[in-house]
């Protein structure tokens, strides 16, 4: 069958038109796919690049970490010469906790605690510690959970910028607390006129803990790696602090004549037992398990040995294990409290 010239030309134009439209459609689809790929997050590296350009939105940051990121970014920075270590937030945190301590002492006095007494000063320090550890542990939990697949020895720059900012602010916040506690609780409150600062054996252990913790945290910031291991140890260590300080305050309450009563004694026993159970479990099982995980990652993986200098990671681990071993006397005290409670319950049952 023959096709007329005009019909043949029309058919040819129609085919060419369809081919052009198909090519244009394919090109449009390809561009759409490319745009879609561009909008997909490709992990920390992509997010970090976007963050530096100010593209990260507040909704992408865990709500509890947003104040840390906003406030730290807005606060003036003062760096240690020849390093990237900013100390302004450390000093601000130290000042903040110092003011909270002395304001807490005044509030306690209004509630009936003796003004300037050793017990009042100790209780004020415990209230400050409860605030510090509670805010820190909740925020650390959000940090660690949001980057839960990142190993302890990872470099700082593998994280989103908002996460880096939150981590830096939390580490400096905790370092500021350690500085405040050393100067006020173990300096000001231990000062004896004509003698100087008088420290007990337990005080010296606490100061050693503060030095080890502060060095670990600050050196991780300077090294720009290994900070996840510091966050893990901070989280585990501070998780028992709120109950420990509640126990300390309840013990102080029952020693004051103005707070005598059965209710105070019952509350003290309940808090004492709760602290003993949590402290013995965390320090006996959770702490060493985290220590083993961190030790393996820092020393026995190529990534760990590459990211963190071996000398530094070895010293970190020495400090971490020294703190865990140093807590054994308190673990034993906690276990004794538990067994004493169990034995007392058995005697009560026998008596009935």
Secondary structure as UniProt FT lines:
FT   HELIX           5..39
FT   HELIX           44..52
FT   TURN            53..54
FT   HELIX           58..60
FT   HELIX           63..74
FT   TURN            81..82
FT   HELIX           88..110
FT   TURN            111..112
FT   TURN            115..116
FT   HELIX           118..146
FT   TURN            147..149
FT   TURN            152..153
FT   HELIX           156..158
FT   HELIX           161..180
FT   HELIX           181..185
FT   TURN            186..187
FT   HELIX           188..190
FT   STRAND          191..192
FT   TURN            193..195
FT   STRAND          196..197
FT   HELIX           201..223
FT   HELIX           227..238
FT   TURN            239..240
FT   HELIX           241..253
FT   TURN            254..255
FT   HELIX           257..259
FT   HELIX           262..281
FT   HELIX           282..286
FT   HELIX           287..299
FT   HELIX           302..307
FT   HELIX           310..326
FT   HELIX           328..351
//
